[in-house]
């Protein structure tokens, strides 16, 4: 089999059909492809679930999609050129998966956590014809990763589930709270929920996005 743009692990559906849906998982900074994959056994058995490994190795079993520079004076800042490059890699990877597994864009779902969510927003808003549903956990819209005039793009088929912890110590909830209005101004359907947790996914959060997903696939 031809090697794809990104390394990944896969849970195949119990049965394939022309309407099989792909759920692509994008983990957070410092994690790996096994992290979000722990959700796989609890989700619909007919989903094709693929968890990608970020390309930047930080240490043993620790990866990132792009560099975050930790500056004690100026705060944390993202390497935007690097982030744009990996955004494009993920876009190509989605094309490869859709071709390999014969998946329609209408049946393609992104699920991201933290840095994976930031990139999920970027993919959906730059390439709304590639995917149609996004589960955005503990992240935010980084407008530096958006290109072109967004008003010229057709977003009417996009659908987002957004969630965040009210005491998130990594990405402030105030950053996440900007996303729903930003998306709604573009005509994008959104569901936004908060939970009394830090930077993570609580059981109620999991069951809420699971229910959201079940209603759409």
N, C-alpha and C positions, 0 to 999 in steps of 0.2 A: 504493500500500500504506500502511496506517495506520502512523504512527510509533510505535514501542514505547517503553517506559519508559527503556531504556538504549540507547546506541549500540553497534553490534556489527559484526563481520565474520563471514562464514560460509563453510564448505567443505561443499558439498552431498554427500550420499552418491552412490555410483555408481548405485545404484537404491534407490528407496523401497519399503517394504512396511509392513504393519500392525505389524511388530515392529522398525521402524527405531529405533535408539537415539540419543539426544541426549547429546552430551558438551559441557557448558557450562564454559568456562574463565574463571577469575577471577584476574587478575594481581595482583602485589604492589604495595606502596607505591612510588611514584615511577616505575613502569613504564607500559606501555600495552597495548592489546589485541593488538599484533603479537608481543609477547614469547612467551607460551605457544603462540601460533598456529604457531610454528616447529615444534612437535611434529606438526602436523596431517598432513603428507605421509607421516609414518612410521607412522601408525596405520591401523586397519582402514578400507578404502576405502568401506565401507557405513555408517560412522558419520556422523551429522549433527554437525558440529563448529562450535560458535559460541563466539567469544571476545568478551566484553563489555568495554567501556571504562568505567572508573570515572568518576564524575561530577565529582570535584573536581580542577580543573586546578592543577598546581604550577608548571608552566613548559612550555617547548616539548616536546611529546611526552611529558610526564611527568604522571601522574595518580595520585590516591589515592581510596580508597573512603571514608575518613574521616581527620580530622586526627590526627596524632601530634605532641604538643608535646615538644620536646627541651629538657629542663631539666637543666643540668649539675650541679645540686645534688641534685635529687630523682629524677633519671633520666627516662626517657621515659614518657609516659602518654597513653592514647588518649582521644579525645573520645567518651565512651560514648553520649550522646544522638544525636550525629551518626552513630555506628556503627549504632545501633538503627534510625534512619531509613533508612539505606542497606540494612540487612538486609531491611527491608520492601519497599524498591524492587526488590531482587533477587528476593524472593518473588513479587512481582507480575509481574516480567519472566519468571520461569519459567512462570507460568500463561499468559502471552501466547505464549510460544514453543510450549508444549504445544498450545495451541489453534490457532496458526497452522500448525504443521507436523504436527499430529495425532499427537503423541507421548504415550505412556502414562507415568504416573509411574514405573511399574516399569522403564521403559526410559530413565529420566532419570538422568544421572550428572554430578556436580560434580567438577571438578578445580581446586584452588586452590593458589596459592603464597603463602606468608607471610601478608600481610594478607588475601589472597583465601582462604587456608585458614581463617583465624580466622572469616571470614564463612561459609565452607562448613560448618564445624562448627555455627555458629549457625543456619543455615538448616535443616540436617538435624535438629538436636535440637529446634528449635521447630516444624518442619513435616515430620515424618517421612512424611507421606502424599504429599508433593510429589515426593520423590526417593527413591531406594533405594540408590544407590552413591556413595561419595565417595573421591576420591584427594586426600589431605591432605599436601601437600609443605611442609616447613619452617615449620610453624605451631604453634598450640596452642589449647586450649579456653579461651576467655575467658568465665567463668561469669557475668560482668556482662551478657552478651548473651543469656542464657537466661532465659526467662520462664515463669511458672507452675510447677506441680509436675511435674517430669520423670517421677516414678514413675507418674503417671496416663496417660502417653503410651505408645503401642504402637510399640516400636522393633524388633520381631523380624525385620522385613524389611531393615533397614539393614545395610550391609556397607562397611567402611572399609579402605582401604590408606593407612597412615601411614608417612611416612619423614622422616628428619632427618639433618643432618650432625653428626658428633660434635664438630667444632670450629667450629660455627656461632657467629659473633661478633655476630650481630644478635639472634637468638632463641635463648637457651641451650637446649641439649638437655634439661636438667633440666625445662624447661617442657613440652617435647614428650612426655617420658617419662611424664607424668601421664595423658595421654590414653587409652592402652589400658585401664588399670584403671578409669578413669572410665566409659568406654564399656561395658566388659564388665559392670560392676555394673548397667547398664541393659539387659543382655541383647543387646548389639550385637556382631556378629561383627567382629573386627579382625585385620588383619595389620600388624605393626610391624617396620620395618627401619631400620637406621642405616648410614651410609656415612662414611668418613674424609675428609670434605670440610667446607667452610664453608657459607655461606648460598647454596645453589645446588642444581642438579640434575646429578649426574654421569651418564655413560653407563650404568654398572651400575644406578643408580637408575631411569633412564628405561626400560631393558629389563625391570626387575623390575615396574614398574607397568604397562608395556605387556602383559607376560605375564598379570598379574593381570586386566587389562581383557579380554584375549582369551578368558580362561576364563569370562567372565561375559556376553559379548554375542555 
